[in-house]
């Protein structure tokens, strides 16, 4: 894999709504390379949530030791 397609491990996730602009959601993703902030409108936030839920439902159950 080249550097453009290699996934990074997500170590932190935070969301918020700016006081001066409550119509958008700010999502902060923390990786080994630093934090990255993204602004989403309502439709984008709902699509992201739906996609995450659908993907999570397909994951196998965690292995126990």
C-alpha angles and dihedrals in degrees: 000000000000123000093263095062103032110112121230125219112253109225100171139024128187135167133194145164116233112236092228094045111033092164092078135058122220115212119195118198119192120205135161088273093056139267123321122195124205130186118216132185120221096270093049092047092051092048091050092049092048092048093049091049093049092048093047091052089058094053117103119246114272116267117247122218 
